[in-house]
Amino acid sequence: MFNKQISPQTLAQMIEWRRYLHAHPELSGEEYQTRDFLVKQLQAMGISTRTFSAHAGILGIIEGRSPGGVVALRADMDALPITETNDVPYKSTKEGVMHACGHDGHMAVLLGVASALQQSRDKWSGTVKLLFQPAEEAAPHGGAPQMIQDGVLENPTVDAIFGFHMWPELPYGDIGIRRGEMMASSDRFTLKVLGSGSHAATPHQGTDAIFMTADILNSLSRIIHRQLDPRETATISVGTIHGGERYNIIAKEVTVEGTVRTLSEEIRQQIPEKIKQMAAGICAGYGGSFQLEYSFGYPCLNNATDETGLIIKTATQLLKAGHVWTDIKPNLGSEDFAHYTKHVPGAYFLLGCGDKNSELRPLHNGNFDMDERSLFIGAQILEETALAALTLVGRRKQETNAQMCALV
């Protein structure tokens, strides 16, 4: 039975919060007005909050009727440098900045969950931590490591963590989730290919960085197709190429920027070494050289078995099995929520928010919007999952204590 604290009136309030946040977006690292708004809402609910000097994140804490397990719920706060093209009353008031990834919905849902849990705190045991996190879009670093460094998973130690993402590719009323690999790692590289210049009339007197780069680009695909297990998932994508000085001068330098995505930490660690080996061989053949800067960004997001099961059970009770996709394909997008699951068992799901125009409203697009009824579903699932997790964690701790007593 679902908690009646999340009512149609709460949905109306979540829509109001979401529309305010949508109209007032802030970029990664700049979410301080957003923080002030969220803190005001949480404090009006009577929820204790903590803010930080180095970033705009918020830690809210709700204590139940007695000590017990500790569950964290996370929502990200930042918008994107995108100009909104929607003609709606809540359109972004900031030119070139938009909540085009649904983070306004994430925050509104977590506020709704916070309100419900605060009102029912005399009915459950344990602690719920509310993590409003900045800079999720600031890959390859992101805001999650900053929150972790500031101790949001400690004092008291978090036993399980849950998060979600608005997902227009799924219709309103559906969710997607899977155990294990849910989203890919996301790394970034800059490769400088170094030769020497000469006049185009005497190319033999130079070392052509463009020719070297062309061979390197062709060889990047061979790393994927011939050097890695074909049963593994990995991509190497090049986004920018800059080089050359003039049409009749042999280029002495080319800079290539790209990203690597994988679903395996083992494969992830192999790829930069393979890029180095491949570039070294090609450049040596031409008499040139290279420099590789490789930044490991967000790790692979792996959903823990038990925590995923809690979401599936809760969502199935609300939506029925036909609307809970429990083996959705892994997504090669990335999420810095993965940093939390490196420390704490957790699970992450995709909340369907698509409507009849969803094919025209993809994420990271100036036309993105959502079916706002999905906020209600997200809040119901997140709240009930948190309560179920508190029960599960409490049971685990009791069993552990009993085992320790038996050993004594």
C-alpha positions in Angstrom: 0.0 0.0 0.0 1.5 3.3 -0.9 1.9 6.1 1.6 -1.0 8.5 1.2 1.3 11.5 2.1 2.0 11.8 -1.6 -1.3 13.1 -2.7 -2.7 14.9 -5.8 -2.0 18.1 -3.7 1.6 17.1 -3.4 1.8 16.5 -7.1 0.5 20.0 -7.7 3.2 21.3 -5.4 5.9 19.3 -7.2 4.7 20.8 -10.5 4.9 24.3 -9.0 8.4 23.6 -7.7 9.5 22.1 -11.0 8.2 25.0 -13.0 9.9 27.6 -10.8 13.2 25.7 -11.0 12.8 25.3 -14.8 12.3 29.0 -15.2 15.4 29.8 -13.1 18.2 27.4 -14.3 21.8 27.7 -13.3 24.9 26.1 -14.9 27.3 23.6 -13.2 29.1 25.2 -10.3 26.7 28.2 -10.2 23.7 26.7 -8.5 23.6 29.0 -5.5 20.2 30.6 -6.1 18.9 27.1 -6.7 20.4 26.1 -3.4 18.8 29.0 -1.6 15.4 28.1 -3.0 15.7 24.4 -2.0 17.0 25.2 1.5 14.0 27.5 2.0 11.6 24.7 1.0 13.3 22.1 3.2 13.5 24.4 6.2 9.8 25.3 5.8 9.1 21.5 6.1 11.2 21.5 9.4 14.0 19.5 7.8 17.6 20.0 9.0 19.9 21.2 6.2 23.7 21.5 5.8 25.4 23.5 3.0 29.0 23.7 2.0 31.6 26.4 1.3 33.2 24.9 -1.8 30.0 24.1 -3.8 26.2 24.6 -3.9 25.3 21.1 -2.6 22.8 20.5 0.2 22.5 17.7 2.7 19.1 17.3 4.3 18.5 14.9 7.2 15.2 13.4 8.3 15.2 11.3 11.5 12.7 8.6 12.0 11.1 7.6 15.4 14.1 5.6 16.5 17.6 4.8 15.3 18.0 2.3 12.5 19.4 2.1 8.9 20.5 5.0 6.9 19.3 5.6 3.3 20.3 8.4 0.9 18.3 9.8 -1.9 20.0 12.0 -4.6 18.8 14.6 -7.0 21.1 16.7 -9.3 20.7 20.5 -9.6 22.5 21.9 -12.6 21.2 23.0 -16.0 22.9 23.1 -19.5 24.2 25.8 -21.8 21.3 25.4 -24.2 18.7 28.0 -25.4 15.2 26.9 -24.8 12.9 26.8 -27.8 9.7 25.8 -26.0 6.9 28.4 -25.8 5.6 27.6 -22.3 4.7 29.9 -19.3 7.6 28.4 -17.3 10.2 28.9 -20.1 13.8 29.6 -19.0 14.3 33.2 -18.1 18.0 32.9 -18.8 19.1 33.2 -22.4 21.3 30.3 -23.3 20.7 28.3 -20.1 18.0 25.6 -19.7 17.1 22.5 -17.7 17.3 20.4 -20.8 18.2 17.2 -18.8 15.3 17.0 -16.4 17.2 18.0 -13.3 14.4 20.4 -12.4 12.1 17.4 -12.2 14.7 15.5 -10.1 14.7 18.3 -7.5 10.9 18.6 -7.5 10.5 14.9 -6.9 13.0 14.8 -4.0 11.3 17.8 -2.4 8.0 15.9 -2.7 9.6 12.8 -1.1 11.1 14.9 1.6 7.8 16.4 2.5 6.1 13.0 2.7 8.9 11.4 4.8 9.0 14.3 7.1 5.3 14.1 7.8 5.4 10.4 8.4 8.7 10.2 10.4 6.9 9.0 13.5 5.9 5.8 11.5 9.4 4.6 10.5 12.8 4.0 12.0 16.2 5.1 10.7 17.6 8.1 8.9 17.0 9.4 5.4 19.6 11.7 3.8 18.6 14.0 1.0 21.4 14.8 -1.4 20.9 17.8 -3.6 24.0 17.6 -5.7 25.5 20.3 -8.0 27.5 19.9 -11.2 26.4 16.5 -12.5 26.9 17.8 -16.0 30.5 18.9 -15.3 32.2 15.8 -16.7 34.8 14.4 -16.4 34.8 15.4 -12.7 31.2 16.2 -11.6 29.8 17.2 -8.2 29.4 13.8 -6.6 33.1 13.4 -5.6 32.8 16.8 -3.9 29.8 15.7 -1.9 31.5 12.5 -0.9 34.6 14.3 0.1 32.5 16.6 2.3 31.2 13.5 4.2 27.6 13.2 3.0 27.9 9.4 3.2 29.2 9.4 6.7 28.1 10.4 10.2 25.9 8.3 10.1 27.2 6.0 7.5 24.8 5.5 4.6 23.7 1.9 4.0 22.0 2.3 0.6 21.5 5.0 -1.9 18.9 5.5 -4.7 18.6 7.9 -7.6 16.8 8.2 -10.9 16.7 10.1 -14.2 13.7 11.6 -16.2 13.7 9.6 -19.4 11.6 10.8 -22.4 12.4 7.6 -24.4 10.0 5.8 -22.0 6.4 6.9 -21.8 4.8 8.3 -18.7 3.8 5.4 -16.6 6.8 3.2 -17.3 10.2 2.9 -15.7 13.4 1.1 -16.8 16.0 -0.5 -14.7 18.4 -3.5 -14.7 20.7 -5.2 -12.2 24.4 -4.8 -12.9 25.7 -2.5 -15.6 23.3 0.4 -16.0 25.3 3.2 -17.5 28.8 3.5 -18.9 32.0 5.1 -17.7 32.9 8.3 -19.4 36.5 9.3 -20.0 38.0 12.1 -22.0 41.3 12.4 -23.9 43.3 15.0 -25.8 45.8 13.7 -28.3 48.4 16.0 -29.8 50.1 14.7 -32.9 53.5 16.5 -33.4 55.4 16.7 -36.7 57.3 19.5 -38.4 56.3 22.0 -41.0 57.5 22.7 -44.5 56.2 24.2 -47.7 53.7 22.1 -49.5 56.0 22.1 -52.5 58.6 20.2 -50.5 56.6 17.9 -48.3 59.6 15.6 -47.9 61.3 18.2 -45.7 58.5 18.1 -43.1 56.7 15.5 -41.1 53.0 15.7 -41.8 50.9 15.8 -38.6 47.7 15.5 -40.6 48.7 12.3 -42.3 49.8 10.8 -39.0 46.5 11.8 -37.5 44.5 10.2 -40.3 46.3 6.9 -39.7 45.7 7.2 -36.0 42.0 7.9 -36.5 41.6 4.8 -38.7 43.5 2.7 -36.1 41.3 3.8 -33.2 38.4 1.7 -34.5 40.8 -1.2 -34.8 41.4 -1.0 -31.0 37.6 -1.6 -30.5 37.2 -4.2 -33.3 40.5 -6.2 -33.1 42.1 -5.7 -29.7 39.2 -6.0 -27.4 36.9 -8.9 -26.7 34.0 -8.4 -29.1 31.6 -9.5 -26.3 32.5 -6.3 -24.4 31.0 -2.9 -25.0 33.3 0.0 -25.6 33.4 3.1 -27.9 36.1 5.6 -28.8 34.6 8.7 -30.3 36.4 11.8 -31.7 34.6 15.1 -31.3 37.1 17.7 -32.4 40.1 17.9 -34.7 42.2 21.1 -35.0 45.4 21.4 -37.0 47.4 23.2 -39.6 48.3 26.8 -40.2 47.8 27.5 -43.9 46.5 25.7 -47.0 50.1 25.4 -48.5 52.0 24.5 -45.3 52.6 20.9 -44.1 50.9 20.8 -40.7 53.3 20.5 -37.8 50.6 19.8 -35.1 47.1 18.4 -34.9 45.0 18.2 -31.7 42.3 15.6 -31.4 39.7 15.5 -28.6 37.4 12.6 -27.8 35.7 10.4 -25.3 35.8 6.7 -24.3 32.8 4.8 -23.0 32.8 1.3 -21.6 30.7 -0.9 -19.3 33.7 -2.7 -17.9 36.3 -1.3 -15.5 38.8 -3.8 -16.8 38.4 -2.7 -20.4 38.3 0.9 -19.3 41.8 0.6 -17.8 43.2 -1.1 -21.0 42.1 1.5 -23.5 44.5 4.4 -22.7 47.4 2.1 -22.9 46.3 0.7 -26.2 45.9 4.3 -27.6 49.4 5.1 -26.5 50.8 1.9 -28.1 49.0 2.6 -31.4 49.9 6.3 -31.6 53.6 5.5 -30.7 53.9 3.0 -33.5 52.3 5.3 -36.2 54.2 8.4 -35.1 57.5 6.5 -35.0 56.9 5.3 -38.6 56.6 8.9 -39.8 59.4 10.3 -37.6 56.9 12.3 -35.4 55.7 12.1 -31.8 52.6 12.6 -29.7 51.3 13.7 -26.4 48.3 12.0 -24.7 46.3 13.6 -21.9 43.7 11.0 -20.6 41.2 12.0 -17.9 39.3 9.2 -16.1 35.8 10.6 -15.5 32.6 9.0 -14.3 33.0 5.3 -13.5 30.6 2.6 -14.7 27.2 2.7 -12.9 26.4 -0.7 -11.5 23.1 -1.4 -9.8 23.3 -3.6 -6.7 21.2 -6.7 -6.7 19.1 -6.2 -3.6 18.7 -2.5 -4.0 17.5 -2.9 -7.6 15.1 -5.6 -6.4 13.5 -3.1 -4.0 12.9 -0.6 -6.8 11.4 -3.3 -9.0 9.1 -4.6 -6.2 7.9 -1.1 -5.3 7.4 0.0 -8.9 5.6 -3.2 -9.8 3.1 -2.6 -7.0 2.3 0.8 -8.3 2.6 0.4 -12.1 2.0 -3.3 -12.6 4.7 -5.6 -14.2 4.0 -4.6 -17.8 5.2 -1.1 -17.1 8.4 -2.0 -15.2 11.2 -2.8 -17.7 13.5 -4.9 -15.5 16.2 -5.7 -18.1 16.5 -2.5 -20.0 19.6 -2.3 -22.2 22.6 -0.6 -20.6 23.0 3.1 -21.6 26.4 4.4 -22.8 25.5 7.8 -21.3 27.2 8.4 -18.0 26.2 9.6 -14.6 28.3 10.7 -11.6 25.8 8.9 -9.4 28.2 6.1 -10.1 30.7 7.6 -7.7 28.3 7.0 -4.8 27.8 3.4 -5.7 31.6 2.9 -5.5 31.1 3.4 -1.8 27.6 2.3 -1.0 25.2 -0.3 -2.5 22.7 1.5 -4.6 20.4 1.5 -7.6 19.4 4.0 -10.3 16.3 3.9 -12.5 14.9 5.7 -15.6 11.6 7.4 -15.0 9.5 7.5 -18.1 8.3 11.1 -18.8 7.6 10.9 -22.5 4.3 12.0 -24.2 3.0 11.9 -27.7 5.7 14.5 -28.7 8.5 12.6 -26.9 10.3 11.9 -30.2 10.7 15.7 -30.6 11.8 16.3 -27.0 15.0 14.4 -26.4 17.4 15.2 -23.5 20.0 17.9 -24.0 17.7 19.6 -26.6 16.2 23.1 -26.5 12.8 21.5 -27.0 13.0 19.0 -24.1 9.9 18.9 -21.8 8.2 16.2 -19.7 4.8 14.8 -18.8 4.7 16.3 -15.3 2.5 13.4 -14.0 5.7 11.4 -14.0 6.8 13.5 -10.9 4.1 11.7 -8.9 5.3 8.3 -10.0 8.9 9.1 -9.3 8.1 10.4 -5.8 6.0 7.4 -5.0 8.6 4.9 -6.1 11.5 6.8 -4.4 9.7 7.2 -1.1 8.4 3.6 -0.8 11.8 2.3 -1.9 13.5 4.3 0.8 11.1 2.9 3.5 11.6 -0.6 2.2 15.4 -0.2 2.2 15.3 1.1 5.8 13.4 -2.1 6.8 15.8 -4.3 4.9 18.9 -2.6 6.4 17.4 -2.8 9.9 16.8 -6.5 9.4 20.4 -7.0 8.2 21.8 -5.2 11.2 19.7 -7.2 13.6 20.9 -10.5 12.0 24.5 -9.3 12.2 24.1 -8.4 15.9 22.5 -11.8 16.6 25.4 -13.5 14.8 28.0 -11.5 16.8 26.2 -12.3 20.1 26.2 -16.0 19.1 29.9 -15.9 18.5 30.5 -14.3 21.9 
